[in-house]
Amino acid sequence: MVRFIGPDNDAYVATLARHVNEYEELTGESVALEIIPETDYVTNTLDALRSRLRGESAPDVFMSGPVSMWKLAGEGIVEPLDAYLDSCGDDYRPGDFLPSLVAANRWTGRRGDALGSGPLLEIPVNWETYNLAYLPDVLEQAGLGEPPSTWAEYFAAAARIAEKLPGVRGFAQRGTATWHTMYTGYATQVWSYGGTDFDDAGRSALASPEVLAATRDFVAAARASGPVRFPDGHWLDVARDFAAGQYGMIVDSDHYVAIVEGADSKVRGRVAYTRPPLGPGGERAANMWTWSLVMNSASHDKARAWRFIEWASSPAFLARAALEGNMNPTRQSTWDDDAYRAAAARWNGFGDNSLEILRATARVLPTPMPEYLDVASLWSAAIVRAYQQPDVLEQIFGETASRIDRLLHGDRTGAS
């Protein structure tokens, strides 16, 4: 038997559940799928997942991605995959994966070492970067002719939309106390402002002028023209609200295209896509994420676990998954597939825009380290506090930077 665990609310996992019987018929092996709520799977501690990754009934394969996987790799839970990749079948074609996605999943496991070197720790099955999606008709009704090209223009356009169009807010934004509040559009903005998470000496840069300027602009705009529900917006709620026409713009996961261009969307066919805005110095950044398949180092049958991974990330499986809403495709062959190209052709240049961002701009921006889940959790909590108390933003971020530094020097109370 092969055991797999993953989150709900994920199109890839839905495709896997829909077609896993084909693997069982092909191999004669049974598969036990455990799908748990994404709000339990993706947390600041990963406790629901980590508690399942050891013991007799531990899953052989699980879903993960940057930050989460870094923590698990640091705990010895992640099995390197290079040896298995070297022995894969001819039809698997590992060179078909988009190179930057493979590089983003290679890492030594050491704090501060760049991604792209070290063993391959997971196989990417979908990815996202953070584009600017907007409604041209909403911008036109607000008296705006072109999409914003800078963050200053973005926030100004959002204010104009909120002022001129009753019932429509300027921009959508996810926001909870969970770690990934800092990871998507906000991180894309911070790095575009010239900010970063750590300075050259390895100290937290949250109190740097660049991070403070980005956060100050973000908080002011979010309060004036951002989501009414902030900071209680789960990513799926945000995507659905945008699809319902409640916002004029969003800089967040480009995989939202499966929702905003879906059959139930009120804005289907009306959305345009472009690169994320430029920062004050003309710099453009875009963070990146991959949902990936990870082999548990505690798997009792790693050869069988790899057979499952090979099937579940094969060219045929991932091409079908993309047509069932698993965005974005990780294999070049899917992007070249006639059926996928026909589907994506209805999305106003979405595909070309996302690939341009991936090739020219996108990378995993945070500094890789096993402790980053704690770092991101503290940072996200600081964003929420700054939104609630903007007058003491500098104090909040200064205190958070100090807590992060203490955390990385062995004081675990800094993560509480």
VMD Tcl script that draws the C-alpha trace (Angstrom):
set ca {
  {0.00 0.00 0.00}
  {1.04 3.59 -0.73}
  {-0.10 6.23 1.75}
  {-0.53 9.86 0.68}
  {-1.57 12.94 2.63}
  {-2.47 16.36 1.27}
  {-4.76 19.35 1.84}
  {-8.25 19.98 0.59}
  {-9.02 23.10 -1.46}
  {-6.22 22.11 -3.86}
  {-6.93 21.31 -7.50}
  {-4.00 18.91 -7.79}
  {-5.15 16.86 -4.79}
  {-8.67 16.83 -6.25}
  {-7.34 15.41 -9.52}
  {-5.33 12.83 -7.62}
  {-8.39 11.69 -5.68}
  {-10.45 11.59 -8.86}
  {-8.06 9.32 -10.77}
  {-6.07 7.35 -8.18}
  {-8.01 4.22 -9.07}
  {-6.14 4.22 -12.37}
  {-2.85 3.84 -10.52}
  {-4.28 1.00 -8.49}
  {-5.45 -0.78 -11.64}
  {-2.12 -0.17 -13.39}
  {0.11 -1.40 -10.58}
  {-2.08 -3.65 -8.50}
  {-1.13 -1.58 -5.46}
  {-3.70 0.04 -3.21}
  {-3.45 3.73 -2.28}
  {-4.69 5.24 0.97}
  {-5.43 8.95 0.54}
  {-5.79 11.14 3.60}
  {-7.04 14.62 2.75}
  {-7.27 17.01 5.67}
  {-8.54 20.61 5.80}
  {-6.06 23.02 4.27}
  {-6.50 25.30 7.27}
  {-5.08 22.48 9.41}
  {-2.46 21.44 6.85}
  {-0.95 24.88 6.25}
  {-0.38 26.41 9.67}
  {2.27 28.24 11.64}
  {3.41 25.01 13.32}
  {2.47 22.26 10.82}
  {1.45 20.20 13.86}
  {-1.40 18.36 12.10}
  {0.95 17.24 9.33}
  {4.05 16.62 11.42}
  {2.15 14.44 13.87}
  {1.28 12.11 11.01}
  {4.72 11.83 9.41}
  {6.14 9.25 11.80}
  {4.96 5.84 12.98}
  {3.65 2.66 11.39}
  {0.91 4.42 9.44}
  {3.04 7.39 8.30}
  {2.34 8.52 4.72}
  {4.89 7.63 2.08}
  {4.22 10.79 0.07}
  {2.91 14.19 1.08}
  {2.40 17.67 -0.35}
  {4.59 20.59 0.65}
  {6.31 23.70 -0.65}
  {8.84 26.39 0.29}
  {8.97 27.41 3.97}
  {6.98 24.36 5.08}
  {9.33 21.94 3.38}
  {12.37 23.79 4.75}
  {11.17 23.11 8.29}
  {10.48 19.45 7.55}
  {13.83 19.02 5.81}
  {15.50 20.46 8.89}
  {13.77 17.80 10.96}
  {15.02 15.01 8.68}
  {11.58 14.16 7.32}
  {12.34 14.79 3.63}
  {13.94 12.10 1.45}
  {16.31 13.38 -1.31}
  {15.10 12.31 -4.75}
  {18.09 12.45 -7.10}
  {18.80 8.72 -6.98}
  {15.19 7.93 -7.84}
  {15.14 10.48 -10.62}
  {18.24 8.87 -12.13}
  {16.39 5.57 -12.45}
  {13.03 6.86 -13.68}
  {11.32 5.49 -16.77}
  {12.03 6.92 -20.21}
  {8.54 8.38 -20.51}
  {8.92 10.38 -17.28}
  {11.19 12.95 -18.95}
  {12.54 14.96 -15.98}
  {13.99 17.52 -18.39}
  {10.41 18.47 -19.27}
  {9.94 20.28 -15.94}
  {10.45 24.04 -16.14}
  {14.07 24.48 -14.98}
  {13.48 27.26 -12.47}
  {10.89 25.15 -10.66}
  {13.30 22.28 -10.26}
  {16.02 24.66 -9.07}
  {13.62 26.13 -6.48}
  {13.31 22.67 -4.94}
  {17.03 21.95 -4.65}
  {18.56 22.92 -1.33}
  {21.35 21.88 1.00}
  {19.18 22.25 4.10}
  {21.57 24.78 5.64}
  {20.38 28.19 6.80}
  {21.12 30.86 4.21}
  {22.27 28.52 1.42}
  {20.69 29.55 -1.85}
  {18.13 27.39 -3.58}
  {19.33 25.67 -6.73}
  {22.15 23.66 -5.19}
  {22.03 20.54 -3.08}
  {19.72 17.55 -3.42}
  {16.32 17.64 -5.09}
  {13.86 17.53 -2.19}
  {10.50 17.58 -3.93}
  {8.85 17.31 -7.36}
  {6.79 20.39 -8.35}
  {3.24 19.64 -9.50}
  {1.95 23.20 -9.63}
  {3.38 26.66 -9.10}
  {2.30 30.21 -8.61}
  {3.82 33.60 -8.85}
  {2.18 36.92 -8.10}
  {0.83 38.87 -11.03}
  {-1.40 41.92 -11.26}
  {-4.89 40.87 -12.27}
  {-7.34 43.70 -12.90}
  {-10.69 44.54 -14.44}
  {-10.20 47.06 -17.29}
  {-13.87 48.04 -17.24}
  {-13.66 48.88 -13.53}
  {-10.55 50.99 -14.09}
  {-12.33 52.78 -16.95}
  {-15.39 53.49 -14.80}
  {-13.05 54.98 -12.20}
  {-11.53 57.26 -14.83}
  {-8.29 55.29 -15.16}
  {-7.07 54.52 -18.65}
  {-4.15 52.17 -18.06}
  {-3.28 49.58 -15.43}
  {-0.88 50.83 -12.76}
  {2.80 50.25 -13.47}
  {4.19 51.14 -10.04}
  {3.08 50.35 -6.50}
  {2.34 54.01 -5.89}
  {0.05 53.99 -8.93}
  {-1.51 50.73 -7.78}
  {-2.49 52.09 -4.39}
  {-3.66 55.38 -5.93}
  {-5.80 53.49 -8.45}
  {-7.25 51.39 -5.64}
  {-8.27 54.53 -3.76}
  {-9.87 55.93 -6.89}
  {-11.87 52.74 -7.47}
  {-13.12 52.64 -3.89}
  {-14.12 56.31 -4.11}
  {-15.88 56.20 -7.48}
  {-17.55 52.79 -7.55}
  {-19.95 52.01 -4.70}
  {-19.72 48.40 -3.60}
  {-16.31 47.80 -5.20}
  {-13.07 47.91 -3.22}
  {-9.79 48.89 -4.82}
  {-7.69 45.79 -4.28}
  {-8.05 42.33 -2.81}
  {-5.55 41.02 -0.30}
  {-5.32 37.82 1.73}
  {-4.72 38.40 5.41}
  {-4.78 36.21 8.47}
  {-2.32 35.55 11.26}
  {-1.05 32.55 9.28}
  {2.50 32.75 7.95}
  {1.69 33.11 4.26}
  {0.09 36.54 4.74}
  {3.60 37.93 4.24}
  {4.49 35.59 1.39}
  {2.41 36.56 -1.63}
  {1.57 40.09 -2.79}
  {3.10 41.71 0.29}
  {6.53 40.05 -0.16}
  {6.40 40.89 -3.85}
  {5.89 44.54 -2.87}
  {8.58 44.55 -0.14}
  {11.30 43.16 -2.38}
  {10.23 45.57 -5.16}
  {10.86 48.40 -2.68}
  {14.42 47.11 -2.28}
  {13.59 45.39 1.00}
  {14.57 41.93 2.14}
  {14.14 39.67 5.15}
  {17.74 39.56 6.43}
  {20.73 41.85 5.99}
  {24.22 40.74 4.97}
  {25.11 40.02 8.59}
  {22.15 37.66 8.97}
  {20.08 40.03 11.12}
  {16.39 40.60 10.56}
  {15.77 43.50 8.16}
  {12.16 44.08 9.17}
  {13.02 47.44 10.70}
  {14.94 48.62 7.61}
  {13.76 51.79 5.85}
  {12.73 49.79 2.77}
  {10.56 47.28 4.63}
  {9.02 49.99 6.77}
  {8.22 52.14 3.72}
  {6.62 49.21 1.89}
  {4.61 48.19 4.94}
  {3.52 51.75 5.68}
  {2.19 52.13 2.13}
  {0.57 48.72 2.25}
  {-1.19 49.27 5.56}
  {-2.46 52.73 4.62}
  {-3.84 51.46 1.31}
  {-5.36 48.33 2.85}
  {-7.22 50.43 5.41}
  {-8.40 52.93 2.79}
  {-9.32 50.76 -0.17}
  {-8.40 47.15 0.56}
  {-10.59 44.26 1.63}
  {-13.24 44.97 4.23}
  {-12.60 41.56 5.84}
  {-8.85 42.11 6.29}
  {-7.16 40.65 8.30}
  {-9.55 37.69 8.14}
  {-9.28 36.85 4.45}
  {-8.36 33.26 3.66}
  {-6.86 32.97 0.16}
  {-9.85 31.04 -1.18}
  {-12.28 33.64 0.14}
  {-10.20 36.36 -1.50}
  {-10.18 34.57 -4.85}
  {-13.92 33.98 -4.73}
  {-14.61 37.59 -3.73}
  {-12.56 38.81 -6.68}
  {-14.47 36.42 -8.94}
  {-17.69 37.90 -7.55}
  {-16.65 41.36 -8.76}
  {-15.98 42.86 -5.34}
  {-12.54 44.26 -6.29}
  {-10.91 46.09 -9.14}
  {-7.38 44.64 -8.78}
  {-5.30 42.05 -7.00}
  {-1.63 41.14 -6.72}
  {-1.64 37.58 -5.46}
  {-1.49 34.00 -6.69}
  {-1.85 33.75 -10.44}
  {-3.36 30.28 -9.99}
  {-6.54 32.16 -9.05}
  {-7.16 32.13 -12.81}
  {-8.88 28.76 -12.41}
  {-11.43 30.49 -10.15}
  {-11.77 33.91 -11.75}
  {-12.10 32.36 -15.21}
  {-14.26 29.53 -13.93}
  {-17.86 28.84 -14.87}
  {-19.26 30.45 -11.70}
  {-17.22 33.65 -11.94}
  {-19.01 36.94 -12.53}
  {-15.84 38.43 -14.02}
  {-15.04 35.58 -16.40}
  {-13.58 36.94 -19.62}
  {-13.26 40.46 -18.18}
  {-9.94 40.07 -16.31}
  {-6.63 41.25 -17.74}
  {-3.20 40.16 -16.48}
  {0.13 41.93 -16.33}
  {3.37 41.94 -14.34}
  {3.43 43.08 -10.71}
  {4.15 46.79 -10.18}
  {7.56 48.40 -9.96}
  {8.93 49.69 -6.69}
  {10.05 53.30 -6.00}
  {13.50 52.63 -7.45}
  {12.21 50.91 -10.58}
  {12.81 47.40 -9.27}
  {10.35 44.62 -9.99}
  {10.20 41.47 -7.86}
  {7.83 38.53 -7.78}
  {7.81 35.83 -5.16}
  {7.12 32.22 -6.17}
  {5.69 29.05 -4.63}
  {5.46 25.44 -5.76}
  {3.13 22.78 -4.43}
  {5.21 19.65 -4.67}
  {5.33 15.94 -3.94}
  {7.68 14.96 -1.11}
  {8.82 11.48 -0.16}
  {8.72 10.88 3.57}
  {12.10 9.70 4.83}
  {10.14 7.42 7.16}
  {8.43 5.61 4.27}
  {8.61 1.85 4.77}
  {8.83 1.23 1.00}
  {10.61 4.05 -0.76}
  {10.70 2.27 -4.14}
  {6.91 2.00 -4.06}
  {6.65 5.62 -2.91}
  {8.72 6.72 -5.90}
  {6.56 4.71 -8.33}
  {3.58 6.64 -7.05}
  {5.38 9.99 -7.35}
  {6.50 9.12 -10.86}
  {2.93 8.35 -11.93}
  {1.42 11.34 -10.11}
  {3.87 13.80 -11.69}
  {4.12 12.21 -15.13}
  {3.56 14.26 -18.30}
  {0.17 12.65 -18.94}
  {-1.09 13.05 -15.39}
  {-0.05 16.69 -15.06}
  {-1.48 17.58 -18.49}
  {-4.84 16.24 -17.40}
  {-4.57 17.92 -14.00}
  {-4.07 21.31 -15.67}
  {-7.33 20.86 -17.60}
  {-9.02 20.13 -14.28}
  {-7.87 23.40 -12.73}
  {-4.39 22.54 -11.41}
  {-2.53 25.78 -12.07}
  {0.11 26.55 -13.08}
  {1.56 23.68 -15.15}
  {5.08 22.64 -14.13}
  {5.96 20.85 -17.37}
  {6.73 22.50 -20.69}
  {4.81 19.75 -22.48}
  {1.61 20.89 -20.73}
  {2.12 24.47 -21.86}
  {2.59 23.11 -25.39}
  {-0.43 20.81 -25.20}
  {-3.13 21.76 -27.73}
  {-5.99 21.20 -25.28}
  {-4.37 23.32 -22.60}
  {-3.45 26.07 -25.05}
  {-7.05 26.18 -26.29}
  {-8.33 26.53 -22.72}
  {-5.78 29.20 -21.77}
  {-6.41 31.17 -24.98}
  {-9.66 32.44 -23.42}
  {-7.84 34.05 -20.51}
  {-6.67 37.36 -22.00}
  {-2.95 36.57 -22.21}
  {-2.71 34.94 -18.79}
  {-0.35 32.16 -19.88}
  {2.16 34.34 -21.68}
  {2.17 36.79 -18.79}
  {2.78 34.13 -16.15}
  {5.59 32.52 -18.14}
  {7.19 35.93 -18.68}
  {7.12 36.62 -14.93}
  {8.55 33.16 -14.22}
  {11.39 33.48 -16.70}
  {12.30 37.12 -16.10}
  {11.44 37.93 -12.51}
  {9.98 35.25 -10.25}
  {12.01 33.45 -7.64}
  {11.51 32.26 -4.08}
  {12.40 35.50 -2.29}
  {12.72 34.48 1.39}
  {16.07 33.30 2.73}
  {15.96 29.48 2.95}
  {16.27 28.17 6.49}
  {14.57 25.50 8.61}
  {13.31 28.24 10.95}
  {11.57 30.33 8.30}
  {8.09 29.12 9.23}
  {8.59 30.85 12.59}
  {10.08 33.92 10.90}
  {7.15 34.22 8.49}
  {4.63 33.65 11.29}
  {6.12 36.47 13.36}
  {6.26 38.74 10.30}
  {2.64 38.03 9.36}
  {1.49 38.70 12.90}
  {3.36 42.01 12.77}
  {1.54 42.97 9.55}
  {-1.82 42.31 11.20}
  {-0.84 44.31 14.29}
  {0.43 47.18 12.16}
  {-2.85 47.21 10.25}
  {-4.71 47.45 13.54}
  {-2.28 50.00 15.07}
  {-0.67 51.90 12.19}
  {0.61 54.68 14.46}
  {3.07 52.27 16.12}
  {4.13 50.38 12.99}
  {7.83 51.11 13.47}
  {7.72 49.91 17.06}
  {5.90 46.71 16.07}
  {8.37 45.91 13.32}
  {11.36 46.79 15.46}
  {10.18 44.49 18.23}
  {9.47 41.73 15.71}
  {12.93 42.05 14.19}
  {14.44 41.63 17.66}
  {12.30 38.56 18.33}
  {13.41 37.00 15.05}
  {17.06 37.62 15.87}
  {16.61 36.04 19.29}
  {14.83 33.08 17.72}
  {17.69 32.42 15.32}
  {20.17 32.57 18.16}
  {18.43 29.85 20.11}
  {15.77 31.69 22.12}
  {12.58 29.82 21.21}
  {10.45 32.23 23.23}
  {10.92 34.61 20.31}
  {8.60 32.45 18.25}
  {5.72 32.60 20.69}
}
mol new
graphics top color blue
foreach p $ca { graphics top sphere $p radius 0.5 }
foreach p [lrange $ca 0 end-1] q [lrange $ca 1 end] { graphics top cylinder $p $q radius 0.2 }
display resetview
